[in-house]
Amino acid sequence: MTRKRVLFLCNANSARSLMGEALLRHMAGDRFEAFSAGTEPDRPHELALAALEKQGISTQGLASKPLEAFEGEHFDTVMILCDKAQQACREWPGGCEERLFWDIRDPRLIGRPDAYEQALQEIRRRLVLWLEVASRGDLAR
């Protein structure tokens, strides 16, 4: 069985998209290859990494990457996690079967110590639902 490829995008690729990448690997890594990138990449935020580690999710190999690193590549799903990335990526420069927009608030701008954990939980809730729908689609084939 070929694993489906999923790309998570946000502005800085320092928190939300990295959390999406790590979460999908943790939740369904046997079925999906997860990647992440940013329109204006920064380094991984230490509070995002701490929120993942607190939940027992591996942060090994997580690194901020520019969107250009994936240009021309095909993904089954591209998940855009912020409005700024949505504006920059109206058309994915590679092929994709599904493009989703989940506007997750930027935890860097919230200013509360639990903001990263809240963003992680929001991404997890949406991934659980998306994985259930994706599983139904696989069963119908």
VEXVOFI-891686 format. One record per atom (N, C-alpha, C): residue number from 0; atom name; z, y, x. Coordinates in nm, 2 decimals. Atoms other than C-alpha are relative to their C-alpha. Example, Ala and Ser with C-alpha at 12.3 -4.5 7.8 and 13.67 -1.06 7.14 Angstrom:
ATOM pos site      z      y      x
ATOM   0    N   0.00  -0.12   0.09
ATOM   0   CA   0.78  -0.45   1.23
ATOM   0    C   0.00   0.12   0.09
ATOM   1    N   0.00  -0.11  -0.09
ATOM   1   CA   0.71  -0.11   1.37
ATOM   1    C   0.08   0.11  -0.08
//
This chain:
ATOM pos site      z      y      x
ATOM   0    N   0.00  -0.12   0.08
ATOM   0   CA   0.00   0.00   0.00
ATOM   0    C   0.00   0.12   0.09
ATOM   1    N   0.01  -0.12  -0.08
ATOM   1   CA  -0.10   0.34   0.14
ATOM   1    C   0.10   0.10  -0.06
ATOM   2    N  -0.10  -0.10   0.04
ATOM   2   CA   0.18   0.60   0.13
ATOM   2    C  -0.07   0.13  -0.04
ATOM   3    N   0.06  -0.13   0.04
ATOM   3   CA   0.09   0.92  -0.05
ATOM   3    C   0.06   0.11   0.09
ATOM   4    N  -0.03  -0.11  -0.09
ATOM   4   CA   0.10   1.24   0.15
ATOM   4    C   0.04   0.12  -0.08
ATOM   5    N  -0.05  -0.11   0.07
ATOM   5   CA   0.31   1.53   0.03
ATOM   5    C   0.04   0.11   0.11
ATOM   6    N  -0.03  -0.11  -0.09
ATOM   6   CA   0.33   1.88   0.19
ATOM   6    C   0.08   0.10  -0.08
ATOM   7    N  -0.09  -0.10   0.06
ATOM   7   CA   0.62   2.12   0.11
ATOM   7    C  -0.03   0.13   0.07
ATOM   8    N   0.03  -0.13  -0.06
ATOM   8   CA   0.54   2.49   0.17
ATOM   8    C   0.10   0.11  -0.05
ATOM   9    N  -0.07  -0.12   0.04
ATOM   9   CA   0.75   2.80   0.17
ATOM   9    C  -0.03   0.11   0.11
ATOM  10    N   0.03  -0.11  -0.09
ATOM  10   CA   0.75   3.13   0.36
ATOM  10    C   0.04  -0.03   0.15
ATOM  11    N  -0.04   0.01  -0.14
ATOM  11   CA   0.96   3.06   0.67
ATOM  11    C   0.01  -0.14   0.05
ATOM  12    N  -0.02   0.14  -0.04
ATOM  12   CA   0.98   2.68   0.67
ATOM  12    C   0.12  -0.02   0.08
ATOM  13    N  -0.13   0.01  -0.07
ATOM  13   CA   1.34   2.72   0.78
ATOM  13    C   0.11  -0.06  -0.09
ATOM  14    N  -0.10   0.06   0.09
ATOM  14   CA   1.52   2.59   0.47
ATOM  14    C  -0.06  -0.08  -0.11
ATOM  15    N   0.05   0.07   0.12
ATOM  15   CA   1.36   2.50   0.13
ATOM  15    C  -0.10  -0.10   0.03
ATOM  16    N   0.10   0.10  -0.03
ATOM  16   CA   1.05   2.33   0.26
ATOM  16    C   0.05  -0.11   0.09
ATOM  17    N  -0.06   0.10  -0.08
ATOM  17   CA   1.24   2.15   0.53
ATOM  17    C   0.09  -0.09  -0.08
ATOM  18    N  -0.08   0.09   0.08
ATOM  18   CA   1.49   2.03   0.28
ATOM  18    C  -0.08  -0.09  -0.09
ATOM  19    N   0.09   0.08   0.08
ATOM  19   CA   1.21   1.91   0.05
ATOM  19    C  -0.05  -0.12   0.08
ATOM  20    N   0.05   0.10  -0.09
ATOM  20   CA   1.06   1.72   0.34
ATOM  20    C   0.10  -0.11   0.03
ATOM  21    N  -0.11   0.09  -0.03
ATOM  21   CA   1.39   1.56   0.44
ATOM  21    C   0.04  -0.08  -0.12
ATOM  22    N  -0.05   0.07   0.13
ATOM  22   CA   1.49   1.48   0.08
ATOM  22    C  -0.10  -0.11  -0.04
ATOM  23    N   0.10   0.10   0.04
ATOM  23   CA   1.16   1.31   0.00
ATOM  23    C   0.00  -0.12   0.09
ATOM  24    N  -0.01   0.11  -0.09
ATOM  24   CA   1.18   1.10   0.31
ATOM  24    C   0.13  -0.09  -0.03
ATOM  25    N  -0.12   0.07   0.03
ATOM  25   CA   1.54   1.01   0.22
ATOM  25    C  -0.01  -0.08  -0.13
ATOM  26    N   0.00   0.06   0.13
ATOM  26   CA   1.47   0.93  -0.14
ATOM  26    C  -0.11  -0.10  -0.02
ATOM  27    N   0.12   0.09   0.02
ATOM  27   CA   1.13   0.76  -0.12
ATOM  27    C  -0.09  -0.01   0.12
ATOM  28    N   0.08   0.00  -0.12
ATOM  28   CA   1.01   0.74   0.24
ATOM  28    C  -0.09  -0.12   0.01
ATOM  29    N   0.08   0.12   0.00
ATOM  29   CA   0.87   0.40   0.18
ATOM  29    C  -0.13   0.02  -0.08
ATOM  30    N   0.12  -0.02   0.08
ATOM  30   CA   0.62   0.54  -0.07
ATOM  30    C  -0.07   0.13   0.03
ATOM  31    N   0.06  -0.13  -0.03
ATOM  31   CA   0.55   0.89   0.07
ATOM  31    C   0.01   0.04   0.15
ATOM  32    N  -0.01  -0.07  -0.13
ATOM  32   CA   0.48   1.07   0.40
ATOM  32    C   0.02   0.14  -0.04
ATOM  33    N  -0.04  -0.14   0.03
ATOM  33   CA   0.65   1.41   0.38
ATOM  33    C  -0.02   0.09   0.12
ATOM  34    N   0.02  -0.10  -0.11
ATOM  34   CA   0.56   1.72   0.58
ATOM  34    C   0.04   0.13  -0.06
ATOM  35    N  -0.03  -0.14   0.05
ATOM  35   CA   0.65   2.09   0.56
ATOM  35    C  -0.06   0.10   0.09
ATOM  36    N   0.05  -0.11  -0.08
ATOM  36   CA   0.51   2.42   0.68
ATOM  36    C   0.04   0.13  -0.07
ATOM  37    N  -0.03  -0.13   0.05
ATOM  37   CA   0.55   2.79   0.64
ATOM  37    C  -0.11   0.10   0.02
ATOM  38    N   0.11  -0.10  -0.02
ATOM  38   CA   0.32   3.09   0.59
ATOM  38    C   0.04   0.09   0.12
ATOM  39    N  -0.05  -0.08  -0.11
ATOM  39   CA   0.54   3.28   0.84
ATOM  39    C   0.12  -0.08   0.06
ATOM  40    N  -0.11   0.09  -0.05
ATOM  40   CA   0.74   3.00   1.02
ATOM  40    C   0.11   0.07   0.09
ATOM  41    N  -0.11  -0.05  -0.08
ATOM  41   CA   1.08   3.07   1.17
ATOM  41    C   0.07  -0.13   0.05
ATOM  42    N  -0.07   0.12  -0.05
ATOM  42   CA   1.33   2.82   1.33
ATOM  42    C   0.08  -0.06  -0.12
ATOM  43    N  -0.08   0.06   0.10
ATOM  43   CA   1.52   2.57   1.11
ATOM  43    C   0.14   0.08  -0.01
ATOM  44    N  -0.13  -0.07   0.02
ATOM  44   CA   1.83   2.75   0.96
ATOM  44    C   0.11  -0.10   0.01
ATOM  45    N  -0.11   0.09  -0.02
ATOM  45   CA   2.15   2.59   1.07
ATOM  45    C   0.08  -0.04  -0.13
ATOM  46    N  -0.06   0.03   0.13
ATOM  46   CA   2.30   2.61   0.72
ATOM  46    C  -0.08  -0.10  -0.08
ATOM  47    N   0.09   0.10   0.07
ATOM  47   CA   2.00   2.42   0.58
ATOM  47    C   0.02  -0.14   0.06
ATOM  48    N  -0.03   0.13  -0.06
ATOM  48   CA   2.05   2.15   0.83
ATOM  48    C   0.14  -0.06  -0.03
ATOM  49    N  -0.14   0.04   0.03
ATOM  49   CA   2.42   2.14   0.77
ATOM  49    C   0.01  -0.06  -0.15
ATOM  50    N   0.00   0.05   0.14
ATOM  50   CA   2.36   2.10   0.39
ATOM  50    C  -0.06  -0.14  -0.01
ATOM  51    N   0.06   0.13   0.00
ATOM  51   CA   2.13   1.81   0.45
ATOM  51    C   0.10  -0.11   0.06
ATOM  52    N  -0.09   0.09  -0.07
ATOM  52   CA   2.37   1.64   0.70
ATOM  52    C   0.13  -0.03  -0.09
ATOM  53    N  -0.11   0.02   0.09
ATOM  53   CA   2.66   1.69   0.45
ATOM  53    C  -0.03  -0.10  -0.10
ATOM  54    N   0.04   0.10   0.10
ATOM  54   CA   2.47   1.48   0.20
ATOM  54    C  -0.05  -0.13   0.06
ATOM  55    N   0.04   0.12  -0.07
ATOM  55   CA   2.39   1.21   0.46
ATOM  55    C  -0.15  -0.01   0.01
ATOM  56    N   0.14   0.00  -0.01
ATOM  56   CA   2.03   1.31   0.49
ATOM  56    C  -0.04   0.03   0.14
ATOM  57    N   0.04  -0.02  -0.14
ATOM  57   CA   1.87   1.28   0.83
ATOM  57    C  -0.08   0.13   0.02
ATOM  58    N   0.07  -0.12  -0.04
ATOM  58   CA   1.75   1.60   1.00
ATOM  58    C  -0.08  -0.03   0.12
ATOM  59    N   0.07   0.03  -0.13
ATOM  59   CA   1.59   1.42   1.29
ATOM  59    C  -0.15   0.03  -0.02
ATOM  60    N   0.14  -0.03   0.00
ATOM  60   CA   1.25   1.55   1.37
ATOM  60    C  -0.04   0.12  -0.08
ATOM  61    N   0.03  -0.12   0.08
ATOM  61   CA   1.27   1.85   1.14
ATOM  61    C  -0.03   0.12   0.09
ATOM  62    N   0.04  -0.11  -0.08
ATOM  62   CA   1.09   2.15   1.29
ATOM  62    C  -0.09   0.09  -0.09
ATOM  63    N   0.09  -0.10   0.07
ATOM  63   CA   0.93   2.47   1.15
ATOM  63    C  -0.14  -0.01   0.06
ATOM  64    N   0.14   0.01  -0.04
ATOM  64   CA   0.55   2.45   1.16
ATOM  64    C  -0.08   0.11  -0.08
ATOM  65    N   0.09  -0.09   0.08
ATOM  65   CA   0.28   2.70   1.06
ATOM  65    C  -0.09  -0.08  -0.09
ATOM  66    N   0.09   0.06   0.10
ATOM  66   CA   0.06   2.63   0.76
ATOM  66    C  -0.13  -0.04   0.07
ATOM  67    N   0.12   0.03  -0.07
ATOM  67   CA  -0.24   2.64   1.00
ATOM  67    C   0.00  -0.14   0.07
ATOM  68    N  -0.01   0.14  -0.06
ATOM  68   CA  -0.11   2.31   1.16
ATOM  68    C  -0.06  -0.11  -0.09
ATOM  69    N   0.05   0.10   0.09
ATOM  69   CA  -0.23   2.13   0.85
ATOM  69    C  -0.13   0.03  -0.07
ATOM  70    N   0.13  -0.04   0.06
ATOM  70   CA  -0.55   2.31   0.76
ATOM  70    C  -0.10  -0.11   0.01
ATOM  71    N   0.10   0.11   0.00
ATOM  71   CA  -0.83   2.07   0.67
ATOM  71    C   0.05  -0.14  -0.03
ATOM  72    N  -0.06   0.14   0.03
ATOM  72   CA  -0.59   1.78   0.60
ATOM  72    C   0.01  -0.02  -0.15
ATOM  73    N  -0.01   0.03   0.14
ATOM  73   CA  -0.58   1.61   0.27
ATOM  73    C   0.14  -0.05  -0.03
ATOM  74    N  -0.14   0.04   0.04
ATOM  74   CA  -0.25   1.57   0.08
ATOM  74    C  -0.02  -0.04  -0.15
ATOM  75    N   0.00   0.03   0.14
ATOM  75   CA  -0.19   1.40  -0.25
ATOM  75    C   0.06   0.10  -0.08
ATOM  76    N  -0.07  -0.11   0.07
ATOM  76   CA   0.05   1.67  -0.35
ATOM  76    C   0.04   0.11   0.10
ATOM  77    N  -0.05  -0.12  -0.07
ATOM  77   CA   0.12   2.02  -0.22
ATOM  77    C   0.11   0.06  -0.09
ATOM  78    N  -0.11  -0.06   0.08
ATOM  78   CA   0.46   2.15  -0.34
ATOM  78    C   0.03   0.14   0.07
ATOM  79    N  -0.02  -0.14  -0.05
ATOM  79   CA   0.49   2.53  -0.30
ATOM  79    C   0.14   0.04  -0.06
ATOM  80    N  -0.14  -0.03   0.04
ATOM  80   CA   0.86   2.64  -0.31
ATOM  80    C   0.04   0.14  -0.01
ATOM  81    N  -0.04  -0.15   0.01
ATOM  81   CA   0.85   3.02  -0.31
ATOM  81    C  -0.12   0.08  -0.04
ATOM  82    N   0.10  -0.09   0.05
ATOM  82   CA   0.65   3.30  -0.47
ATOM  82    C  -0.09   0.05   0.12
ATOM  83    N   0.08  -0.05  -0.11
ATOM  83   CA   0.54   3.44  -0.13
ATOM  83    C  -0.10  -0.10   0.05
ATOM  84    N   0.09   0.11  -0.04
ATOM  84   CA   0.39   3.11  -0.03
ATOM  84    C  -0.11  -0.02  -0.10
ATOM  85    N   0.09   0.02   0.11
ATOM  85   CA   0.23   3.08  -0.37
ATOM  85    C  -0.11   0.11   0.01
ATOM  86    N   0.10  -0.11  -0.01
ATOM  86   CA   0.05   3.42  -0.32
ATOM  86    C  -0.09  -0.03   0.12
ATOM  87    N   0.08   0.02  -0.12
ATOM  87   CA  -0.06   3.32   0.03
ATOM  87    C  -0.09  -0.13  -0.01
ATOM  88    N   0.07   0.13   0.00
ATOM  88   CA  -0.18   2.97  -0.07
ATOM  88    C  -0.06  -0.03  -0.14
ATOM  89    N   0.06   0.02   0.13
ATOM  89   CA  -0.36   3.02  -0.40
ATOM  89    C  -0.10  -0.12   0.00
ATOM  90    N   0.09   0.12  -0.02
ATOM  90   CA  -0.61   2.77  -0.27
ATOM  90    C   0.04  -0.07   0.13
ATOM  91    N  -0.04   0.08  -0.12
ATOM  91   CA  -0.49   2.50  -0.03
ATOM  91    C  -0.13  -0.02   0.08
ATOM  92    N   0.12   0.01  -0.08
ATOM  92   CA  -0.73   2.51   0.27
ATOM  92    C  -0.04  -0.14   0.03
ATOM  93    N   0.04   0.14  -0.02
ATOM  93   CA  -0.74   2.13   0.27
ATOM  93    C  -0.02  -0.06  -0.14
ATOM  94    N   0.01   0.06   0.13
ATOM  94   CA  -0.79   1.88  -0.01
ATOM  94    C   0.13  -0.04  -0.06
ATOM  95    N  -0.12   0.06   0.06
ATOM  95   CA  -0.52   1.79  -0.26
ATOM  95    C  -0.03  -0.04  -0.14
ATOM  96    N   0.02   0.05   0.14
ATOM  96   CA  -0.49   1.60  -0.59
ATOM  96    C   0.09   0.08  -0.09
ATOM  97    N  -0.10  -0.06   0.08
ATOM  97   CA  -0.19   1.79  -0.72
ATOM  97    C   0.06   0.12   0.08
ATOM  98    N  -0.07  -0.12  -0.06
ATOM  98   CA  -0.05   2.14  -0.65
ATOM  98    C   0.11   0.04  -0.10
ATOM  99    N  -0.11  -0.04   0.09
ATOM  99   CA   0.29   2.22  -0.79
ATOM  99    C   0.07   0.13   0.06
ATOM 100    N  -0.07  -0.12  -0.04
ATOM 100   CA   0.48   2.55  -0.78
ATOM 100    C   0.14   0.00  -0.06
ATOM 101    N  -0.14   0.00   0.03
ATOM 101   CA   0.86   2.53  -0.78
ATOM 101    C   0.06   0.13   0.07
ATOM 102    N  -0.06  -0.12  -0.06
ATOM 102   CA   1.01   2.88  -0.73
ATOM 102    C   0.15  -0.02   0.02
ATOM 103    N  -0.14   0.03  -0.04
ATOM 103   CA   1.34   2.79  -0.55
ATOM 103    C   0.05   0.13   0.07
ATOM 104    N  -0.05  -0.12  -0.06
ATOM 104   CA   1.55   3.10  -0.47
ATOM 104    C   0.03  -0.02   0.15
ATOM 105    N  -0.02   0.01  -0.14
ATOM 105   CA   1.57   3.17  -0.10
ATOM 105    C   0.15   0.01   0.03
ATOM 106    N  -0.15   0.00  -0.03
ATOM 106   CA   1.93   3.08   0.01
ATOM 106    C   0.04   0.10   0.10
ATOM 107    N  -0.03  -0.11  -0.10
ATOM 107   CA   1.91   3.33   0.30
ATOM 107    C   0.03   0.13  -0.07
ATOM 108    N  -0.02  -0.13   0.06
ATOM 108   CA   1.90   3.61   0.05
ATOM 108    C   0.11   0.00  -0.11
ATOM 109    N  -0.11   0.01   0.10
ATOM 109   CA   2.18   3.49  -0.18
ATOM 109    C   0.13   0.05   0.05
ATOM 110    N  -0.12  -0.04  -0.06
ATOM 110   CA   2.46   3.55   0.06
ATOM 110    C   0.13  -0.07  -0.03
ATOM 111    N  -0.12   0.08   0.03
ATOM 111   CA   2.70   3.29  -0.06
ATOM 111    C   0.00  -0.13   0.09
ATOM 112    N   0.00   0.12  -0.09
ATOM 112   CA   2.82   3.00   0.16
ATOM 112    C  -0.06  -0.12  -0.06
ATOM 113    N   0.06   0.12   0.06
ATOM 113   CA   2.71   2.74  -0.09
ATOM 113    C  -0.14   0.01  -0.04
ATOM 114    N   0.14  -0.02   0.04
ATOM 114   CA   2.36   2.88  -0.14
ATOM 114    C  -0.10  -0.10   0.05
ATOM 115    N   0.08   0.10  -0.05
ATOM 115   CA   2.20   2.62   0.08
ATOM 115    C   0.02  -0.13  -0.07
ATOM 116    N  -0.03   0.12   0.07
ATOM 116   CA   2.37   2.34  -0.09
ATOM 116    C  -0.05   0.00  -0.15
ATOM 117    N   0.06  -0.02   0.13
ATOM 117   CA   2.26   2.48  -0.43
ATOM 117    C  -0.15  -0.01   0.00
ATOM 118    N   0.15   0.01  -0.01
ATOM 118   CA   1.90   2.51  -0.32
ATOM 118    C  -0.03  -0.15   0.02
ATOM 119    N   0.02   0.14  -0.02
ATOM 119   CA   1.92   2.15  -0.19
ATOM 119    C   0.01  -0.08  -0.13
ATOM 120    N  -0.02   0.07   0.13
ATOM 120   CA   2.05   2.03  -0.53
ATOM 120    C  -0.11   0.03  -0.10
ATOM 121    N   0.11  -0.04   0.08
ATOM 121   CA   1.78   2.22  -0.71
ATOM 121    C  -0.13  -0.08   0.04
ATOM 122    N   0.12   0.08  -0.05
ATOM 122   CA   1.51   2.06  -0.50
ATOM 122    C   0.02  -0.15  -0.03
ATOM 123    N  -0.02   0.14   0.03
ATOM 123   CA   1.67   1.72  -0.55
ATOM 123    C  -0.02  -0.03  -0.15
ATOM 124    N   0.02   0.02   0.14
ATOM 124   CA   1.68   1.76  -0.93
ATOM 124    C  -0.15  -0.01  -0.03
ATOM 125    N   0.14   0.00   0.03
ATOM 125   CA   1.31   1.84  -0.94
ATOM 125    C  -0.07  -0.12   0.06
ATOM 126    N   0.06   0.12  -0.06
ATOM 126   CA   1.22   1.56  -0.70
ATOM 126    C   0.03  -0.12  -0.07
ATOM 127    N  -0.03   0.11   0.08
ATOM 127   CA   1.40   1.31  -0.91
ATOM 127    C  -0.09  -0.01  -0.12
ATOM 128    N   0.09   0.00   0.11
ATOM 128   CA   1.19   1.41  -1.21
ATOM 128    C  -0.14  -0.03   0.04
ATOM 129    N   0.14   0.02  -0.05
ATOM 129   CA   0.87   1.42  -1.01
ATOM 129    C  -0.02  -0.14   0.04
ATOM 130    N   0.01   0.14  -0.04
ATOM 130   CA   0.93   1.08  -0.86
ATOM 130    C  -0.01  -0.09  -0.12
ATOM 131    N   0.00   0.09   0.12
ATOM 131   CA   0.99   0.93  -1.20
ATOM 131    C  -0.14   0.01  -0.06
ATOM 132    N   0.13  -0.01   0.05
ATOM 132   CA   0.66   1.07  -1.32
ATOM 132    C  -0.10  -0.06   0.09
ATOM 133    N   0.09   0.06  -0.10
ATOM 133   CA   0.48   0.96  -1.00
ATOM 133    C   0.01  -0.15  -0.01
ATOM 134    N  -0.02   0.14   0.01
ATOM 134   CA   0.62   0.61  -1.05
ATOM 134    C  -0.07  -0.05  -0.13
ATOM 135    N   0.07   0.04   0.13
ATOM 135   CA   0.48   0.59  -1.41
ATOM 135    C  -0.15   0.00   0.03
ATOM 136    N   0.14  -0.01  -0.03
ATOM 136   CA   0.14   0.70  -1.28
ATOM 136    C  -0.04  -0.12   0.09
ATOM 137    N   0.03   0.12  -0.08
ATOM 137   CA   0.15   0.42  -1.02
ATOM 137    C   0.00  -0.13  -0.08
ATOM 138    N  -0.01   0.11   0.08
ATOM 138   CA   0.24   0.17  -1.28
ATOM 138    C  -0.12  -0.01  -0.09
ATOM 139    N   0.11   0.00   0.10
ATOM 139   CA  -0.05   0.27  -1.51
ATOM 139    C  -0.13  -0.04   0.07
ATOM 140    N   0.13   0.04  -0.08
ATOM 140   CA  -0.31   0.19  -1.23
ATOM 140    C  -0.02  -0.14   0.01
//
